[in-house]
Amino acid sequence: MEPFTKIKSIVTPLDKVNVDTDQIIPKQFLKLIQKTGFGQYLFYDWRYEKDGTPRKDFVLNESRYKDSKILLTRNNFGCGSSREHAAWALLDFGFRAIISTSFADIFYNNCFKNGILAIKVSEETLQKLFENTSEIEIDLEKQIISNDGTITSFEIEPHWKKILLEGLDDIAVTLQYNDEISKYENKQRNSKIRVS
Amino acid sequence: MTKTLFEKIWDSHVVLDEGNGRSLLYVDRHLVHEVTSPQAFDGLRIAKRKVRRTDLTFATMDHNVPTNNRSLPLVDQTSAMQIKTLERNCKDFGIELFDIDSPDQGIVHVIGPELGITLPGTTIVCGDSHTSTHGAFGALAFGIGTSDVEHVLATQCIWLEKPKTFEIRVEGKRKNPHAVTAKDIILSIIRKIGTAGGTGAAFEYRGEAISELSMEQRMTICNMSIEGGARAGLVAPDKKTFDYLRGRRYVPKNYDALVEYWQENLKTDSNVQFDKSFTLHADTIAPQVSWGTNPAMTVDVTGKVPFPEEYAQGSIEEEKAASKALQYMGLKPGTSITDIDLDRVFIGSCTNSRLEDLTEAARVVKGKKVSSKVRAMIVPGSQHVKRQAEELGLDRVFKDAGFEWRESGCSMCLGMNPDILSAGERCASTSNRNFEGRQGSGGRTHLVSPVMAAAAAIRGHFVDVRDLDLN
């Protein structure tokens, strides 16, 4: 996984609440068996007309957001299906950070597992960001967003911060605790109420 | 210290506690399907890792499988590839697979309980958000992404932030239990708490109206916990739970000792303080119909399609979302729900495709005909359900009325197989999500119970099933 330290980019404002993962990546694209190549299908039904031409009224199609790495969106982003294809599509399209007031639980995890920084901010901060979608900088080490001279700090779980900063392999980290896992298993094996 | 049921299961599965709310939990059962697993197995291959506990891992194919004639080769080559990939992965890694031709094949959340893989007090994960279904047995069951599927395959453990505890009490009794179903209870809950109401929490459903539900009805409730924002939802196990599971194929040999332990331990202590609580009275619940593009956009069958400002209650964003939903759904505010005409009816999905769902729907259908304007289909949740229904003659009841009787799978709940809506088609569906395009690009989904769907198929529009003689 590519480490995440600092990014500077124009922000793409997707002004919607409760964006579900069916919208982020519709089901017809879940049949691929690799993790790459999903970016072209991101927000497919909102992004394209039925004949495949890009819809002029959809924000991702505006040329000024072409190289944006930061998505700004509203409450409960990523709700619904657990499909990690949603995170793969956002990453493949070029997003490395998403800012909202809240994220659905499974989607939130999926982001960090793929090196995407999901930042939760207050309603007030979010509103300010929507009102001024110029270039902003996100510094993960310092946990700050700099926007036009305004600096806002954000909270992040320490383990996700570490995994992102160092680009760690999550499974390798867990396997360091192999002895603890084996100990748990041995205890189960000798139990009268064994289920595993 | 007093504890909730959820906390007891959590505590007994902690392998390592980081001390900051995050723990490494042991996973007792891992269910795998074809859509969210290929990349996980690939990851194992690249890192030269094995599956740690093949004996706790079970696979089936359900999302992609066609529900018409299974003796024909698959037309969709990408689906065929995903199905073949699961077969190869299970063979290479030594995992038990209920494949497309297996007499045990079915929707992963239907076959888990049916085969006795699902057990009280266990932790169960699957790369599917509706894994919450298994919580009906008093298990801590939740959906995970593909990276976590790989993590569980390799380590049999998962890292989790401890969720908050959230009590959902449903007091009293339903007035007409054949007409007001478990589906109506859960839709009423979601409608009140919202689709993010349970974010960061695990629900425990309690109260008289929950206790009196059958196991299959409890599964319907727990299934849609995720639509209320919670990854998991539990019901404390009781005699119904233990009787349901006894004798099923994968239930452990020490079952009696387990039941004794579960009876003693798997319940929330009295006087326990939940982090959050919500109460609903069962006698106030009417049959529910969703009108919009998320499951909280739901009203009573006797109600009307709301005006956006009425739904939004002051939120500008919600008002915008409601306007967009009405536009997508092709509905005018103020329209009576019972005036909405339908093109399609789908009875199936991990929410409502079990034997009882089909039995209840058949009571409505028996001796009647599907409206000439409607195409209606029944997709049993598993091959077991299908066989049991056929033994009871339910297939004849449905076929005689003009329903299509299909093979088991996820089918039109998410339309990854050929069962989809065309743009603009309006469907009464017993599934769990009415998101834009969920059942087919441009398709319009109304979430309802099996009896509501069956009655809508006959009349061609929604009807209040409380007005039918169902007894």
Chai-1 contact restraints between the chains, C-beta under 6 A:
chainA,res_idxA,chainB,res_idxB,connection_type,confidence,min_distance_angstrom,max_distance_angstrom,comment,restraint_id
A,V17,B,E317,contact,1.0,0.0,6.0,A-B,restraint_1
A,V17,B,A321,contact,1.0,0.0,6.0,A-B,restraint_2
A,N18,B,T195,contact,1.0,0.0,6.0,A-B,restraint_3
A,N18,B,N294,contact,1.0,0.0,6.0,A-B,restraint_4
A,D20,B,F435,contact,1.0,0.0,6.0,A-B,restraint_5
A,D22,B,F435,contact,1.0,0.0,6.0,A-B,restraint_6
A,D22,B,R438,contact,1.0,0.0,6.0,A-B,restraint_7
A,P26,B,G437,contact,1.0,0.0,6.0,A-B,restraint_8
A,K27,B,L414,contact,1.0,0.0,6.0,A-B,restraint_9
A,K27,B,G415,contact,1.0,0.0,6.0,A-B,restraint_10
A,K27,B,M416,contact,1.0,0.0,6.0,A-B,restraint_11
A,L30,B,V35,contact,1.0,0.0,6.0,A-B,restraint_12
A,K31,B,T78,contact,1.0,0.0,6.0,A-B,restraint_13
A,K31,B,S79,contact,1.0,0.0,6.0,A-B,restraint_14
A,K31,B,Q82,contact,1.0,0.0,6.0,A-B,restraint_15
A,I33,B,P38,contact,1.0,0.0,6.0,A-B,restraint_16
A,I33,B,T85,contact,1.0,0.0,6.0,A-B,restraint_17
A,K35,B,Q39,contact,1.0,0.0,6.0,A-B,restraint_18
A,D45,B,G437,contact,1.0,0.0,6.0,A-B,restraint_19
A,D45,B,S441,contact,1.0,0.0,6.0,A-B,restraint_20
A,R74,B,E317,contact,1.0,0.0,6.0,A-B,restraint_21
A,N76,B,A196,contact,1.0,0.0,6.0,A-B,restraint_22
A,C79,B,T195,contact,1.0,0.0,6.0,A-B,restraint_23
A,S81,B,S129,contact,1.0,0.0,6.0,A-B,restraint_24
A,S82,B,D128,contact,1.0,0.0,6.0,A-B,restraint_25
A,S82,B,S129,contact,1.0,0.0,6.0,A-B,restraint_26
A,S82,B,G143,contact,1.0,0.0,6.0,A-B,restraint_27
A,S82,B,G145,contact,1.0,0.0,6.0,A-B,restraint_28
A,E84,B,G145,contact,1.0,0.0,6.0,A-B,restraint_29
A,E84,B,T146,contact,1.0,0.0,6.0,A-B,restraint_30
A,D105,B,R231,contact,1.0,0.0,6.0,A-B,restraint_31
A,I106,B,G143,contact,1.0,0.0,6.0,A-B,restraint_32
A,I106,B,G145,contact,1.0,0.0,6.0,A-B,restraint_33
A,N110,B,G145,contact,1.0,0.0,6.0,A-B,restraint_34
A,K113,B,S147,contact,1.0,0.0,6.0,A-B,restraint_35
A,I171,B,H151,contact,1.0,0.0,6.0,A-B,restraint_36
A,I171,B,A154,contact,1.0,0.0,6.0,A-B,restraint_37
A,T174,B,T155,contact,1.0,0.0,6.0,A-B,restraint_38
A,Y177,B,L16,contact,1.0,0.0,6.0,A-B,restraint_39
A,E180,B,V15,contact,1.0,0.0,6.0,A-B,restraint_40
A,E180,B,L16,contact,1.0,0.0,6.0,A-B,restraint_41
A,I181,B,V15,contact,1.0,0.0,6.0,A-B,restraint_42
A,I181,B,C157,contact,1.0,0.0,6.0,A-B,restraint_43
A,Y184,B,V15,contact,1.0,0.0,6.0,A-B,restraint_44
A,Y184,B,Y26,contact,1.0,0.0,6.0,A-B,restraint_45
A,K192,B,A257,contact,1.0,0.0,6.0,A-B,restraint_46
A,I193,B,A257,contact,1.0,0.0,6.0,A-B,restraint_47
A,I193,B,L258,contact,1.0,0.0,6.0,A-B,restraint_48
A,I193,B,Y261,contact,1.0,0.0,6.0,A-B,restraint_49
A,V195,B,D28,contact,1.0,0.0,6.0,A-B,restraint_50
A,V195,B,L119,contact,1.0,0.0,6.0,A-B,restraint_51
A,V195,B,T122,contact,1.0,0.0,6.0,A-B,restraint_52
A,S196,B,D28,contact,1.0,0.0,6.0,A-B,restraint_53
A,S196,B,L56,contact,1.0,0.0,6.0,A-B,restraint_54
